[in-house]
Amino acid sequence: MRTFITYVGFAALLSISSFLPAQQKTDTPLPKGMQRNEVEGIENFIQVSDRVFSGGEPTTVGLEKLKQLGITTILSVDGLEPDRETAGKLDMKYVHIPMGYDGIEPSQLQDFATLMANYQGKLFVHCHHGKHRGPAAVAACLLLSKDLAKAQALQYMRSAGTGKDYTGLWNSIEHLDASAYEPQDFSKLLSQVRAKDMAQWMAELDRSWEIIQASQKNVDAKISPAQLVVIAEAFKESARYAQTAPDNPYGDQEHTQRMIQWLKEGEQKSLNIHQQLQAGAHEKARDLLKSLAQQCVDCHTEYRN
């Protein structure tokens, strides 16, 4: 079986006494000129400008609705490969620039600059649910094209639901220097096929745990909620990837389904830990953390070479 976890530091889970943040809720209004709409087959649909729209991953019906709205280009920053075939049948082009939750890389900002200088018609940008990576990508695109002021971009992200603990995404927008990026060859951007596989999601998880481990050398240090956000998302995205991976790369169907179940349980246990801490049940939260740590060790042991 193929190795899917590179992480070796899950023992740090045993010392965690912080918690995962709740989903961000916001009453922040959209900046002037933006509008939230109900569109069948698309979560959190927002018209950001005359030509740019954002939301969650479109279903087949959602793609048809986008076609009716005059969308000609779709940017996906989700980790999974988008439905290029259906979009192509509707005469829409897909650009895929998969992002993580820990920030926007310079190469991705370069690709955004190229996209904004070359796309024709209307543009729809999506991640999975249209709350975190997608709005950050839209904010970056419109800052690079100089169609949005930074204060407006940040207000839009808050209104779209971007969680306050996704500090990598916020920092990418707050510190973005549009003058550092020039448009490149658009044809290469249209033809590239990139997806974040499970090893990449686990690498993100690994980096976050290394930061948590380092912080625990100081007994008074608090666990970073921002790093915990990345870890929780890594569980979720790894399960999504495994569900769509072709040819059962993690063993037979039964073996793969068991791994997916473990990943989903890891995400759920993280949410349960948060609930217990919110209720002040710190001992129960610690027990859940120990259980999560052992589950991760067991999964790693079974699915590595």
C-alpha positions as CSV (number, residue, x, y, z in Angstrom):
1,M,0.0,0.0,0.0
2,R,1.1,3.5,-0.7
3,T,2.3,5.7,2.1
4,F,-0.1,8.6,2.8
5,I,1.1,10.0,6.1
6,T,4.5,11.6,6.5
7,Y,3.7,12.9,10.0
8,V,5.6,11.3,12.9
9,G,4.9,13.8,15.7
10,F,1.4,13.0,16.8
11,A,2.7,12.3,20.4
12,A,2.4,16.1,20.8
13,L,-1.4,15.6,20.8
14,L,-1.1,14.2,24.3
15,S,-0.1,17.5,25.7
16,I,-2.7,19.7,24.0
17,S,-5.0,21.6,26.4
18,S,-6.4,24.2,23.9
19,F,-9.4,23.8,21.6
20,L,-10.6,24.1,18.0
21,P,-12.5,27.3,17.3
22,A,-16.2,27.2,16.4
23,Q,-17.2,28.1,12.9
24,Q,-17.0,31.8,12.3
25,K,-20.3,33.6,12.2
26,T,-20.4,37.1,11.0
27,D,-22.8,40.0,10.8
28,T,-20.4,42.1,8.8
29,P,-22.2,43.6,5.8
30,L,-20.8,43.2,2.3
31,P,-19.0,46.2,1.0
32,K,-21.1,48.6,-1.1
33,G,-21.8,47.2,-4.6
34,M,-21.6,43.6,-3.6
35,Q,-24.6,41.3,-3.2
36,R,-25.4,37.9,-1.8
37,N,-27.9,35.8,-3.8
38,E,-29.5,32.4,-3.6
39,V,-28.3,30.2,-6.5
40,E,-29.4,26.6,-6.7
41,G,-26.5,24.2,-6.5
42,I,-24.0,26.7,-5.1
43,E,-23.4,27.6,-1.4
44,N,-22.7,31.2,-0.2
45,F,-23.0,32.8,-3.7
46,I,-21.8,36.4,-3.7
47,Q,-21.6,38.8,-6.6
48,V,-18.4,40.7,-5.8
49,S,-18.3,42.9,-8.9
50,D,-19.9,43.2,-12.3
51,R,-17.6,40.4,-13.5
52,V,-16.5,38.4,-10.4
53,F,-18.6,36.0,-8.3
54,S,-17.7,33.7,-5.5
55,G,-19.2,30.7,-3.7
56,G,-18.9,27.0,-2.9
57,E,-18.2,24.1,-5.3
58,P,-21.0,24.0,-7.9
59,T,-23.0,20.9,-8.5
60,T,-24.0,20.0,-12.0
61,V,-27.1,22.2,-11.6
62,G,-24.9,24.9,-10.1
63,L,-22.7,24.8,-13.3
64,E,-25.8,25.2,-15.4
65,K,-26.9,28.2,-13.3
66,L,-23.5,29.8,-13.8
67,K,-23.8,29.3,-17.5
68,Q,-27.2,31.2,-17.3
69,L,-25.5,34.0,-15.4
70,G,-23.0,34.4,-18.2
71,I,-20.0,32.9,-16.4
72,T,-17.3,32.0,-18.9
73,T,-14.3,31.2,-16.6
74,I,-14.3,29.3,-13.3
75,L,-11.4,29.4,-10.9
76,S,-11.2,26.5,-8.4
77,V,-8.9,26.8,-5.4
78,D,-10.2,23.6,-3.9
79,G,-7.8,20.7,-3.5
80,L,-9.8,18.2,-5.6
81,E,-9.8,18.2,-9.4
82,P,-12.8,20.2,-10.7
83,D,-15.5,18.9,-13.1
84,R,-13.9,20.2,-16.3
85,E,-15.9,17.9,-18.5
86,T,-19.3,19.3,-17.5
87,A,-18.0,22.8,-17.5
88,G,-16.6,22.3,-21.0
89,K,-19.9,21.0,-22.3
90,L,-21.3,24.3,-21.1
91,D,-18.6,26.3,-22.9
92,M,-16.9,27.4,-19.6
93,K,-13.2,27.1,-19.0
94,Y,-11.8,25.9,-15.7
95,V,-8.6,27.1,-14.1
96,H,-7.4,25.1,-11.1
97,I,-5.1,26.7,-8.6
98,P,-5.4,24.5,-5.4
99,M,-4.8,26.3,-2.1
100,G,-4.2,25.2,1.4
101,Y,-5.6,26.9,4.5
102,D,-2.3,28.2,5.7
103,G,-2.0,31.0,3.2
104,I,-1.6,31.9,-0.4
105,E,1.8,31.0,-2.0
106,P,3.7,33.5,-4.2
107,S,3.3,31.2,-7.2
108,Q,-0.4,31.2,-6.6
109,L,-0.5,35.0,-6.5
110,Q,1.5,35.0,-9.7
111,D,-1.2,32.7,-11.3
112,F,-4.0,35.0,-10.0
113,A,-2.3,38.0,-11.6
114,T,-2.1,36.1,-14.9
115,L,-5.8,35.1,-14.7
116,M,-7.0,38.6,-13.9
117,A,-5.1,40.1,-16.9
118,N,-6.4,37.5,-19.4
119,Y,-9.8,36.0,-18.6
120,Q,-12.8,37.0,-20.8
121,G,-16.4,37.5,-19.7
122,K,-17.4,36.8,-16.1
123,L,-15.4,34.8,-13.5
124,F,-16.7,32.5,-10.8
125,V,-14.2,31.6,-7.9
126,H,-14.9,28.7,-5.6
127,C,-13.4,26.5,-2.9
128,H,-15.4,23.7,-1.2
129,H,-17.9,25.8,0.8
130,G,-17.1,29.3,-0.4
131,K,-16.1,30.6,3.0
132,H,-12.3,30.6,3.5
133,R,-10.0,29.8,0.6
134,G,-12.3,31.1,-2.1
135,P,-13.0,34.5,-0.6
136,A,-9.2,34.9,0.1
137,A,-8.5,34.1,-3.5
138,V,-11.1,36.6,-4.7
139,A,-9.7,39.2,-2.4
140,A,-6.2,38.6,-3.8
141,C,-7.4,38.6,-7.4
142,L,-9.1,41.9,-7.1
143,L,-6.2,43.5,-5.2
144,L,-3.9,42.3,-8.0
145,S,-6.1,43.8,-10.6
146,K,-6.5,46.9,-8.6
147,D,-10.3,46.6,-8.6
148,L,-10.7,46.6,-4.8
149,A,-9.1,48.5,-1.9
150,K,-7.5,46.4,0.8
151,A,-10.1,47.5,3.4
152,Q,-12.9,46.4,1.1
153,A,-11.2,43.1,0.4
154,L,-10.9,42.3,4.2
155,Q,-14.5,43.4,4.8
156,Y,-15.7,41.1,2.0
157,M,-13.8,38.1,3.5
158,R,-15.4,38.8,6.9
159,S,-18.9,38.9,5.4
160,A,-18.2,35.8,3.3
161,G,-17.5,33.9,6.6
162,T,-13.7,33.5,6.5
163,G,-12.8,32.4,10.0
164,K,-10.7,34.7,12.1
165,D,-8.4,31.8,13.0
166,Y,-7.4,31.2,9.4
167,T,-4.5,33.6,10.0
168,G,-2.5,32.5,7.0
169,L,-5.3,33.6,4.6
170,W,-5.8,36.9,6.4
171,N,-2.0,37.6,6.5
172,S,-1.7,36.9,2.7
173,I,-4.3,39.6,2.0
174,E,-3.1,42.1,4.6
175,H,0.5,41.9,3.3
176,L,-0.1,41.5,-0.4
177,D,2.0,43.8,-2.6
178,A,0.3,43.9,-6.0
179,S,3.3,45.5,-7.7
180,A,5.3,42.3,-7.1
181,Y,3.4,40.3,-9.7
182,E,3.2,40.6,-13.5
183,P,0.9,38.5,-15.8
184,Q,2.5,35.5,-17.5
185,D,1.4,33.0,-20.2
186,F,-2.3,32.4,-19.8
187,S,-2.4,29.3,-22.1
188,K,-0.2,27.4,-19.6
189,L,-2.6,28.4,-16.7
190,L,-5.6,27.0,-18.6
191,S,-3.8,23.7,-19.4
192,Q,-2.2,22.9,-16.1
193,V,-3.7,20.1,-14.0
194,R,-2.8,20.3,-10.3
195,A,-4.5,18.8,-7.3
196,K,-3.5,18.6,-3.6
197,D,-3.2,14.9,-2.8
198,M,-3.3,13.3,0.7
199,A,0.4,13.5,1.2
200,Q,0.3,17.3,0.7
201,W,-2.6,17.7,3.1
202,M,-0.8,15.6,5.7
203,A,2.4,17.7,5.1
204,E,0.3,20.8,6.1
205,L,-0.8,19.0,9.2
206,D,2.7,18.0,9.9
207,R,4.0,21.6,9.8
208,S,1.2,22.8,12.1
209,W,2.0,20.1,14.7
210,E,5.7,21.0,14.5
211,I,4.7,24.5,15.5
212,I,2.5,23.2,18.3
213,Q,5.3,21.0,19.5
214,A,7.8,23.8,19.6
215,S,5.4,26.0,21.5
216,Q,5.0,23.3,24.2
217,K,8.6,23.5,25.2
218,N,7.3,26.5,27.2
219,V,4.8,25.1,29.7
220,D,3.0,28.5,29.9
221,A,2.5,28.8,26.1
222,K,-1.0,28.6,24.7
223,I,-1.8,26.4,21.7
224,S,-2.3,28.3,18.5
225,P,-6.0,28.1,17.4
226,A,-4.7,29.0,13.9
227,Q,-2.6,25.8,13.7
228,L,-5.5,23.7,15.0
229,V,-7.7,25.0,12.2
230,V,-5.2,23.8,9.6
231,I,-5.0,20.4,11.4
232,A,-8.8,20.0,11.4
233,E,-9.1,20.9,7.8
234,A,-6.4,18.5,6.9
235,F,-8.4,15.6,8.3
236,K,-11.5,16.7,6.3
237,E,-9.6,17.3,3.0
238,S,-7.7,14.0,3.3
239,A,-11.0,12.1,3.7
240,R,-12.4,14.0,0.6
241,Y,-9.3,13.1,-1.4
242,A,-9.4,9.4,-0.4
243,Q,-13.1,9.2,-1.4
244,T,-12.3,10.4,-4.9
245,A,-8.9,8.8,-5.5
246,P,-9.0,6.4,-8.4
247,D,-7.9,2.7,-8.3
248,N,-8.0,2.3,-4.5
249,P,-4.4,3.5,-3.9
250,Y,-4.7,2.8,-0.2
251,G,-5.6,-0.9,-0.6
252,D,-8.9,-2.7,-1.5
253,Q,-12.2,-0.9,-1.1
254,E,-12.8,-2.2,2.4
255,H,-9.3,-1.0,3.6
256,T,-9.8,2.4,1.9
257,Q,-13.2,2.9,3.5
258,R,-11.8,2.1,7.0
259,M,-9.1,4.7,6.5
260,I,-11.7,7.3,5.4
261,Q,-13.8,6.5,8.5
262,W,-10.7,7.1,10.7
263,L,-10.1,10.4,9.1
264,K,-13.7,11.5,9.5
265,E,-13.6,10.3,13.2
266,G,-10.5,12.4,13.6
267,E,-12.3,15.5,12.4
268,Q,-15.4,14.7,14.6
269,K,-13.2,14.1,17.7
270,S,-11.6,17.5,17.1
271,L,-15.1,19.1,17.1
272,N,-16.1,17.2,20.2
273,I,-12.9,18.4,22.0
274,H,-14.0,22.0,21.2
275,Q,-17.5,21.4,22.6
276,Q,-16.1,19.9,25.9
277,L,-13.7,22.8,26.4
278,Q,-16.5,25.3,25.7
279,A,-18.5,23.5,28.4
280,G,-15.5,23.6,30.9
281,A,-15.1,19.8,30.8
282,H,-11.3,19.9,30.6
283,E,-10.7,16.4,31.8
284,K,-13.0,14.9,29.3
285,A,-11.4,17.0,26.6
286,R,-8.0,15.7,27.5
287,D,-9.3,12.1,27.3
288,L,-10.6,12.8,23.8
289,L,-7.2,14.3,22.8
290,K,-5.5,11.1,24.0
291,S,-8.0,9.0,22.1
292,L,-7.4,11.1,19.0
293,A,-3.6,10.8,19.3
294,Q,-3.8,7.0,19.6
295,Q,-6.2,6.8,16.6
296,C,-3.7,8.8,14.5
297,V,-0.8,6.5,15.5
298,D,-2.9,3.4,14.7
299,C,-3.9,4.7,11.3
300,H,-0.4,5.8,10.5
301,T,0.9,2.3,11.5
302,E,-1.6,0.5,9.3
303,Y,-1.3,2.6,6.2
304,R,2.4,3.2,5.9
305,N,4.6,0.9,3.8
